[in-house]
Amino acid sequence: MNEPVITEEQLVLTTIDNPYSPKIQYEEWKRWDYENGYNTEEYIARLIVLDESYDADDEFGLLELTNKVINEILENDTHEVYRLV
C-alpha cells in the first residue's frame, strides 16, 4: 500500500496524543491511531458524502470534500481530541 503524498504546507488531521507525524511517519502514525481506537482516516471517509455528480478523477474536488469534513470534525470536537498538523 502506498503512503499518501502530503505536501509540507498541507494540514492533516491527527489526535492530540498521537506521538507520530502523519506527514513524515505515516505508517507509525496510522498504526498508533488504529491501535488506540481513533481510526481517523476511516472516520473522515465515513463522513464524506458523494453524490451522483461526483467525478472520481477530480482530485481537487475530493480534497475540497475532505477539507470540509475535517473542518466539521474540528468544529464538533467537544472532547478536543483532534488537531491539525
MMTF fields as JSON, N, C-alpha, C and O atoms, coordinates in Angstrom:
{
  "mmtfVersion": "1.0.0",
  "mmtfProducer": "UNKNOWN",
  "numBonds": 339,
  "numAtoms": 340,
  "numGroups": 85,
  "numChains": 1,
  "numModels": 1,
  "chainsPerModel": [1],
  "groupsPerChain": [85],
  "chainIdList": ["A"],
  "bondAtomList": [4, 2, 8, 6, 12, 10, 16, 14, 20, 18, 24, 22, 28, 26, 32, 30, 36, 34, 40, 38, 44, 42, 48, 46, 52, 50, 56, 54, 60, 58, 64, 62, 68, 66, 72, 70, 76, 74, 80, 78, 84, 82, 88, 86, 92, 90, 96, 94, 100, 98, 104, 102, 108, 106, 112, 110, 116, 114, 120, 118, 124, 122, 128, 126, 132, 130, 136, 134, 140, 138, 144, 142, 148, 146, 152, 150, 156, 154, 160, 158, 164, 162, 168, 166, 172, 170, 176, 174, 180, 178, 184, 182, 188, 186, 192, 190, 196, 194, 200, 198, 204, 202, 208, 206, 212, 210, 216, 214, 220, 218, 224, 222, 228, 226, 232, 230, 236, 234, 240, 238, 244, 242, 248, 246, 252, 250, 256, 254, 260, 258, 264, 262, 268, 266, 272, 270, 276, 274, 280, 278, 284, 282, 288, 286, 292, 290, 296, 294, 300, 298, 304, 302, 308, 306, 312, 310, 316, 314, 320, 318, 324, 322, 328, 326, 332, 330, 336, 334],
  "bondOrderList": [1, 1, 1, 1, 1, 1, 1, 1, 1, 1, 1, 1, 1, 1, 1, 1, 1, 1, 1, 1, 1, 1, 1, 1, 1, 1, 1, 1, 1, 1, 1, 1, 1, 1, 1, 1, 1, 1, 1, 1, 1, 1, 1, 1, 1, 1, 1, 1, 1, 1, 1, 1, 1, 1, 1, 1, 1, 1, 1, 1, 1, 1, 1, 1, 1, 1, 1, 1, 1, 1, 1, 1, 1, 1, 1, 1, 1, 1, 1, 1, 1, 1, 1, 1],
  "groupList": [{"groupName": "MET", "atomNameList": ["N", "CA", "C", "O"], "elementList": ["N", "C", "C", "O"], "formalChargeList": [0, 0, 0, 0], "bondAtomList": [1, 0, 2, 1, 3, 2], "bondOrderList": [1, 1, 2], "singleLetterCode": "M", "chemCompType": "L-PEPTIDE LINKING"}, {"groupName": "ASN", "atomNameList": ["N", "CA", "C", "O"], "elementList": ["N", "C", "C", "O"], "formalChargeList": [0, 0, 0, 0], "bondAtomList": [1, 0, 2, 1, 3, 2], "bondOrderList": [1, 1, 2], "singleLetterCode": "N", "chemCompType": "L-PEPTIDE LINKING"}, {"groupName": "GLU", "atomNameList": ["N", "CA", "C", "O"], "elementList": ["N", "C", "C", "O"], "formalChargeList": [0, 0, 0, 0], "bondAtomList": [1, 0, 2, 1, 3, 2], "bondOrderList": [1, 1, 2], "singleLetterCode": "E", "chemCompType": "L-PEPTIDE LINKING"}, {"groupName": "PRO", "atomNameList": ["N", "CA", "C", "O"], "elementList": ["N", "C", "C", "O"], "formalChargeList": [0, 0, 0, 0], "bondAtomList": [1, 0, 2, 1, 3, 2], "bondOrderList": [1, 1, 2], "singleLetterCode": "P", "chemCompType": "L-PEPTIDE LINKING"}, {"groupName": "VAL", "atomNameList": ["N", "CA", "C", "O"], "elementList": ["N", "C", "C", "O"], "formalChargeList": [0, 0, 0, 0], "bondAtomList": [1, 0, 2, 1, 3, 2], "bondOrderList": [1, 1, 2], "singleLetterCode": "V", "chemCompType": "L-PEPTIDE LINKING"}, {"groupName": "ILE", "atomNameList": ["N", "CA", "C", "O"], "elementList": ["N", "C", "C", "O"], "formalChargeList": [0, 0, 0, 0], "bondAtomList": [1, 0, 2, 1, 3, 2], "bondOrderList": [1, 1, 2], "singleLetterCode": "I", "chemCompType": "L-PEPTIDE LINKING"}, {"groupName": "THR", "atomNameList": ["N", "CA", "C", "O"], "elementList": ["N", "C", "C", "O"], "formalChargeList": [0, 0, 0, 0], "bondAtomList": [1, 0, 2, 1, 3, 2], "bondOrderList": [1, 1, 2], "singleLetterCode": "T", "chemCompType": "L-PEPTIDE LINKING"}, {"groupName": "GLN", "atomNameList": ["N", "CA", "C", "O"], "elementList": ["N", "C", "C", "O"], "formalChargeList": [0, 0, 0, 0], "bondAtomList": [1, 0, 2, 1, 3, 2], "bondOrderList": [1, 1, 2], "singleLetterCode": "Q", "chemCompType": "L-PEPTIDE LINKING"}, {"groupName": "LEU", "atomNameList": ["N", "CA", "C", "O"], "elementList": ["N", "C", "C", "O"], "formalChargeList": [0, 0, 0, 0], "bondAtomList": [1, 0, 2, 1, 3, 2], "bondOrderList": [1, 1, 2], "singleLetterCode": "L", "chemCompType": "L-PEPTIDE LINKING"}, {"groupName": "ASP", "atomNameList": ["N", "CA", "C", "O"], "elementList": ["N", "C", "C", "O"], "formalChargeList": [0, 0, 0, 0], "bondAtomList": [1, 0, 2, 1, 3, 2], "bondOrderList": [1, 1, 2], "singleLetterCode": "D", "chemCompType": "L-PEPTIDE LINKING"}, {"groupName": "TYR", "atomNameList": ["N", "CA", "C", "O"], "elementList": ["N", "C", "C", "O"], "formalChargeList": [0, 0, 0, 0], "bondAtomList": [1, 0, 2, 1, 3, 2], "bondOrderList": [1, 1, 2], "singleLetterCode": "Y", "chemCompType": "L-PEPTIDE LINKING"}, {"groupName": "SER", "atomNameList": ["N", "CA", "C", "O"], "elementList": ["N", "C", "C", "O"], "formalChargeList": [0, 0, 0, 0], "bondAtomList": [1, 0, 2, 1, 3, 2], "bondOrderList": [1, 1, 2], "singleLetterCode": "S", "chemCompType": "L-PEPTIDE LINKING"}, {"groupName": "LYS", "atomNameList": ["N", "CA", "C", "O"], "elementList": ["N", "C", "C", "O"], "formalChargeList": [0, 0, 0, 0], "bondAtomList": [1, 0, 2, 1, 3, 2], "bondOrderList": [1, 1, 2], "singleLetterCode": "K", "chemCompType": "L-PEPTIDE LINKING"}, {"groupName": "TRP", "atomNameList": ["N", "CA", "C", "O"], "elementList": ["N", "C", "C", "O"], "formalChargeList": [0, 0, 0, 0], "bondAtomList": [1, 0, 2, 1, 3, 2], "bondOrderList": [1, 1, 2], "singleLetterCode": "W", "chemCompType": "L-PEPTIDE LINKING"}, {"groupName": "ARG", "atomNameList": ["N", "CA", "C", "O"], "elementList": ["N", "C", "C", "O"], "formalChargeList": [0, 0, 0, 0], "bondAtomList": [1, 0, 2, 1, 3, 2], "bondOrderList": [1, 1, 2], "singleLetterCode": "R", "chemCompType": "L-PEPTIDE LINKING"}, {"groupName": "GLY", "atomNameList": ["N", "CA", "C", "O"], "elementList": ["N", "C", "C", "O"], "formalChargeList": [0, 0, 0, 0], "bondAtomList": [1, 0, 2, 1, 3, 2], "bondOrderList": [1, 1, 2], "singleLetterCode": "G", "chemCompType": "PEPTIDE LINKING"}, {"groupName": "ALA", "atomNameList": ["N", "CA", "C", "O"], "elementList": ["N", "C", "C", "O"], "formalChargeList": [0, 0, 0, 0], "bondAtomList": [1, 0, 2, 1, 3, 2], "bondOrderList": [1, 1, 2], "singleLetterCode": "A", "chemCompType": "L-PEPTIDE LINKING"}, {"groupName": "PHE", "atomNameList": ["N", "CA", "C", "O"], "elementList": ["N", "C", "C", "O"], "formalChargeList": [0, 0, 0, 0], "bondAtomList": [1, 0, 2, 1, 3, 2], "bondOrderList": [1, 1, 2], "singleLetterCode": "F", "chemCompType": "L-PEPTIDE LINKING"}, {"groupName": "HIS", "atomNameList": ["N", "CA", "C", "O"], "elementList": ["N", "C", "C", "O"], "formalChargeList": [0, 0, 0, 0], "bondAtomList": [1, 0, 2, 1, 3, 2], "bondOrderList": [1, 1, 2], "singleLetterCode": "H", "chemCompType": "L-PEPTIDE LINKING"}],
  "groupTypeList": [0, 1, 2, 3, 4, 5, 6, 2, 2, 7, 8, 4, 8, 6, 6, 5, 9, 1, 3, 10, 11, 3, 12, 5, 7, 10, 2, 2, 13, 12, 14, 13, 9, 10, 2, 1, 15, 10, 1, 6, 2, 2, 10, 5, 16, 14, 8, 5, 4, 8, 9, 2, 11, 10, 9, 16, 9, 9, 2, 17, 15, 8, 8, 2, 8, 6, 1, 12, 4, 5, 1, 2, 5, 8, 2, 1, 9, 6, 18, 2, 4, 10, 14, 8, 4],
  "groupIdList": [1, 2, 3, 4, 5, 6, 7, 8, 9, 10, 11, 12, 13, 14, 15, 16, 17, 18, 19, 20, 21, 22, 23, 24, 25, 26, 27, 28, 29, 30, 31, 32, 33, 34, 35, 36, 37, 38, 39, 40, 41, 42, 43, 44, 45, 46, 47, 48, 49, 50, 51, 52, 53, 54, 55, 56, 57, 58, 59, 60, 61, 62, 63, 64, 65, 66, 67, 68, 69, 70, 71, 72, 73, 74, 75, 76, 77, 78, 79, 80, 81, 82, 83, 84, 85],
  "secStructList": [7, 7, 7, 7, 7, 7, 7, 6, 6, 7, 7, 7, 3, 3, 3, 6, 6, 7, 7, 1, 7, 6, 6, 6, 7, 2, 2, 2, 2, 2, 2, 2, 2, 2, 2, 6, 6, 7, 7, 2, 2, 2, 2, 2, 2, 2, 2, 7, 7, 7, 7, 6, 6, 7, 7, 6, 6, 7, 2, 2, 2, 2, 2, 2, 2, 2, 2, 2, 2, 2, 2, 2, 2, 2, 2, 6, 7, 6, 6, 7, 7, 3, 3, 3, 7],
  "xCoordList": [0.842, 0.0, 0.884, 1.837, 0.572, 1.357, 0.948, -0.229, 1.955, 1.671, 1.121, 1.532, 0.194, -0.333, 0.749, 1.651, 0.647, 1.591, 1.019, -0.048, 1.735, 1.292, 2.365, 3.523, 1.985, 2.955, 3.162, 2.316, 4.273, 4.621, 3.569, 3.291, 2.984, 2.021, 0.615, -0.23, 0.35, -0.954, -1.138, -0.229, -2.298, -2.614, -3.326, -4.152, -2.99, -3.504, -4.135, -3.614, -5.256, -5.939, -5.251, -4.923, -5.039, -4.489, -5.099, -5.889, -4.731, -5.199, -4.121, -2.941, -4.532, -3.582, -2.558, -1.487, -2.872, -1.979, -1.164, -0.4, -1.31, -0.524, 0.893, 1.08, 1.9, 3.269, 3.934, 5.041, 3.276, 3.87, 3.27, 2.116, 4.072, 3.612, 3.048, 3.734, 1.805, 1.264, 1.978, 1.864, 2.712, 3.43, 4.739, 5.107, 5.448, 6.767, 6.901, 7.884, 5.93, 5.949, 4.585, 3.967, 4.135, 2.761, 2.422, 1.399, 3.244, 2.926, 2.821, 1.893, 3.774, 3.734, 2.515, 1.838, 2.24, 1.081, -0.212, -1.045, -0.366, -1.588, -1.745, -2.839, -0.654, -0.704, -1.121, -2.0, -0.494, -0.822, -2.279, -2.991, -2.718, -4.086, -5.082, -6.085, -4.805, -5.696, -5.673, -6.725, -4.473, -4.342, -5.004, -5.397, -5.129, -5.752, -7.22, -7.837, -7.767, -9.2, -9.735, -10.949, -8.862, -9.353, -9.82, -10.877, -9.039, -9.386, -9.728, -10.77, -8.843, -9.095, -9.394, -10.331, -8.615, -8.867, -10.241, -10.953, -10.61, -11.916, -13.047, -14.103, -12.815, -13.783, -14.052, -15.203, -12.988, -13.131, -13.886, -14.808, -13.494, -14.114, -15.613, -16.406, -16.001, -17.427, -18.246, -19.429, -17.635, -18.373, -18.422, -19.215, -17.592, -17.608, -18.821, -19.004, -19.63, -20.836, -20.616, -20.419, -20.656, -20.505, -21.868, -22.614, -22.189, -23.448, -23.158, -22.003, -24.203, -24.051, -23.279, -22.821, -23.125, -22.377, -20.88, -20.107, -20.465, -19.042, -18.237, -18.614, -17.133, -16.228, -15.028, -14.255, -14.872, -13.809, -12.414, -11.461, -12.277, -10.976, -10.673, -9.594, -11.605, -11.442, -10.78, -11.462, -9.442, -8.705, -8.945, -9.016, -9.07, -9.322, -10.669, -10.793, -11.668, -12.994, -12.972, -13.612, -12.239, -12.13, -11.386, -11.753, -10.353, -9.613, -10.528, -10.469, -11.362, -12.317, -13.291, -13.556, -13.827, -14.754, -14.068, -14.64, -12.845, -12.087, -11.848, -12.036, -11.438, -11.201, -12.482, -12.449, -13.591, -14.878, -15.199, -15.615, -15.006, -15.276, -14.334, -14.763, -13.068, -12.101, -12.52, -12.454, -12.946, -13.421, -14.636, -14.749, -15.54, -16.719, -16.306, -16.861, -15.341, -14.852, -14.292, -14.607, -13.467, -12.864, -13.913, -13.819, -14.901, -15.955, -16.797, -17.302, -16.951, -17.792, -16.991, -17.544, -15.722, -14.827, -14.941, -14.055, -16.02, -16.267, -15.276, -15.084, -14.656, -13.667, -12.247, -11.293, -12.12, -10.829, -9.775, -8.685, -10.128, -9.266, -8.412, -7.293, -8.918, -8.268, -7.548, -7.868, -6.558, -5.813, -5.271, -5.213, -4.877, -4.246, -2.743, -2.271, -1.998, -0.529, -0.069, 1.129],
  "yCoordList": [-1.179, 0.0, 1.238, 1.329, 2.167, 3.396, 4.386, 4.517, 5.084, 6.138, 7.338, 7.595, 8.08, 9.262, 10.312, 10.431, 11.064, 12.151, 13.401, 13.88, 13.92, 15.098, 16.161, 15.928, 17.322, 18.404, 19.069, 18.971, 19.734, 20.367, 21.379, 21.503, 22.103, 23.132, 22.586, 23.312, 21.339, 20.738, 20.469, 19.969, 20.794, 20.469, 19.125, 18.819, 18.329, 16.974, 16.799, 17.299, 16.089, 15.83, 14.694, 13.659, 14.903, 13.874, 14.076, 14.996, 13.222, 13.368, 14.05, 14.017, 14.66, 15.416, 14.521, 14.991, 13.241, 12.348, 11.408, 10.591, 11.507, 10.636, 11.195, 12.331, 10.402, 10.92, 10.965, 11.488, 10.424, 10.349, 11.388, 11.791, 11.81, 12.763, 12.018, 11.178, 12.314, 11.661, 12.1, 11.443, 13.205, 13.699, 12.963, 12.711, 12.613, 12.002, 10.617, 9.922, 10.203, 8.869, 8.212, 7.725, 8.205, 7.796, 6.399, 6.234, 5.407, 4.037, 3.939, 3.322, 4.548, 4.54, 5.304, 4.86, 6.456, 7.262, 6.464, 6.417, 5.84, 5.082, 3.902, 3.653, 3.176, 2.032, 2.501, 1.9, 3.57, 4.095, 4.552, 4.261, 5.258, 5.759, 4.601, 4.679, 3.543, 2.374, 1.63, 1.279, 1.391, 0.651, 1.37, 0.735, 2.678, 3.445, 3.771, 4.566, 3.144, 3.203, 4.45, 4.642, 5.3, 6.518, 6.272, 6.757, 5.524, 5.252, 6.542, 6.645, 7.508, 8.85, 8.848, 9.512, 8.115, 8.095, 7.505, 8.013, 6.452, 5.836, 6.767, 6.821, 7.487, 8.464, 9.528, 9.855, 10.058, 11.055, 10.449, 11.064, 9.254, 8.6, 8.37, 8.52, 8.007, 7.773, 9.048, 8.99, 10.192, 11.45, 12.1, 13.014, 11.642, 12.203, 11.659, 10.448, 12.563, 12.187, 12.527, 13.685, 11.491, 11.685, 11.551, 10.616, 12.471, 12.343, 11.876, 11.685, 11.7, 11.16, 12.073, 11.628, 13.336, 14.261, 14.229, 14.903, 13.453, 13.404, 12.71, 11.642, 13.33, 12.788, 12.162, 12.873, 10.853, 10.131, 10.59, 10.396, 11.187, 11.665, 13.089, 13.614, 13.71, 15.092, 15.113, 15.14, 15.1, 15.084, 16.356, 16.303, 17.496, 18.753, 18.711, 19.187, 18.147, 18.029, 17.155, 17.478, 16.052, 15.176, 15.872, 15.718, 16.63, 17.378, 18.408, 18.594, 19.069, 20.028, 19.353, 19.863, 18.196, 17.455, 17.009, 17.105, 16.525, 16.075, 17.226, 17.077, 18.368, 19.54, 20.002, 20.427, 19.921, 20.297, 19.378, 19.842, 18.081, 17.11, 17.323, 17.265, 17.567, 17.812, 19.037, 19.022, 20.083, 21.279, 20.966, 21.466, 20.14, 19.746, 18.94, 19.133, 18.045, 17.261, 18.193, 18.048, 19.144, 20.069, 20.945, 21.207, 21.394, 22.239, 21.489, 22.09, 20.188, 19.382, 18.561, 17.679, 18.837, 18.087, 18.604, 19.311, 18.254, 18.758, 18.203, 18.806, 17.079, 16.495, 16.974, 16.597, 17.803, 18.359, 17.275, 17.325, 16.304, 15.159, 15.413, 14.908, 16.18, 16.34, 17.673, 18.651, 17.672, 18.899, 18.768, 17.67, 19.887, 19.901, 20.041, 20.782, 19.322, 19.452, 19.743, 19.892],
  "zCoordList": [0.0, 0.0, 0.0, 0.774, -0.852, -0.957, 0.123, 0.461, 0.66, 1.614, 0.861, -0.27, 1.471, 0.783, 0.62, 1.449, -0.449, -0.681, -0.036, -0.42, 0.943, 1.676, 1.542, 1.887, 1.044, 0.916, 2.264, 3.152, 2.409, 3.687, 4.131, 5.324, 3.173, 3.549, 3.812, 4.335, 3.465, 3.721, 5.199, 5.862, 5.714, 7.094, 7.128, 6.269, 8.137, 8.243, 9.62, 10.617, 9.667, 10.925, 11.673, 11.092, 12.963, 13.831, 15.21, 15.422, 16.131, 17.502, 18.332, 17.983, 19.42, 20.235, 20.918, 21.303, 21.072, 21.807, 20.923, 21.438, 19.617, 18.735, 18.637, 18.2, 19.041, 19.046, 17.675, 17.545, 16.648, 15.32, 14.384, 14.533, 13.423, 12.423, 11.221, 10.638, 10.84, 9.65, 8.377, 7.343, 8.447, 7.274, 7.04, 5.892, 8.108, 7.918, 8.528, 8.27, 9.333, 9.946, 9.739, 10.686, 8.508, 8.221, 8.752, 9.417, 8.476, 8.901, 10.42, 10.943, 11.129, 12.584, 13.092, 14.019, 12.477, 12.859, 12.695, 13.6, 11.531, 11.243, 12.2, 12.707, 12.446, 13.36, 14.761, 15.378, 15.263, 16.587, 16.633, 17.594, 15.608, 15.511, 15.577, 16.286, 14.846, 14.812, 16.15, 16.686, 16.687, 17.944, 19.113, 20.092, 19.016, 20.083, 19.808, 20.518, 18.765, 18.517, 17.846, 17.79, 17.337, 16.685, 15.254, 14.851, 14.492, 13.089, 12.344, 11.696, 12.448, 11.923, 10.43, 9.988, 9.654, 8.203, 7.891, 7.024, 8.583, 8.355, 8.802, 8.172, 9.882, 10.378, 9.317, 9.03, 8.744, 7.676, 6.492, 5.955, 6.094, 4.934, 5.157, 4.227, 6.38, 6.667, 6.531, 6.195, 6.785, 6.754, 5.377, 5.152, 4.464, 3.109, 2.365, 2.245, 1.878, 1.138, -0.331, -0.7, -1.154, -2.595, -3.247, -2.955, -4.119, -4.85, -6.274, -6.654, -7.041, -8.398, -9.335, -10.387, -8.975, -9.834, -9.551, -10.232, -8.555, -8.201, -9.297, -9.78, -9.676, -10.687, -9.964, -9.322, -10.064, -9.362, -9.771, -9.016, -10.934, -11.396, -10.93, -11.206, -10.233, -9.788, -8.415, -7.391, -8.397, -7.135, -6.326, -5.098, -7.0, -6.305, -5.591, -4.463, -6.242, -5.64, -4.397, -3.397, -4.454, -3.297, -2.161, -0.996, -2.487, -1.476, -0.81, 0.405, -1.59, -1.036, -0.082, 1.006, -0.496, 0.362, 1.649, 2.735, 1.517, 2.687, 3.647, 4.855, 3.123, 3.974, 4.664, 5.82, 3.969, 4.558, 5.735, 6.797, 5.542, 6.603, 7.788, 8.94, 7.513, 8.595, 9.405, 10.634, 8.728, 9.44, 10.311, 11.43, 9.796, 10.576, 11.81, 12.891, 11.652, 12.789, 13.855, 15.037, 13.446, 14.4, 15.08, 16.279, 14.329, 14.895, 15.918, 16.866, 15.736, 16.621, 17.629, 18.286, 17.753, 18.638, 20.071, 20.552, 20.742, 22.095, 23.121, 24.177, 22.83, 23.75, 23.438, 24.118, 22.41, 21.995, 21.79, 22.359, 20.969, 20.679, 19.438, 19.346, 18.494, 17.199, 17.079, 17.755, 16.188, 15.863, 14.453, 13.9, 13.877, 12.567, 12.74, 13.602, 11.914, 11.918, 10.51, 10.271]
}
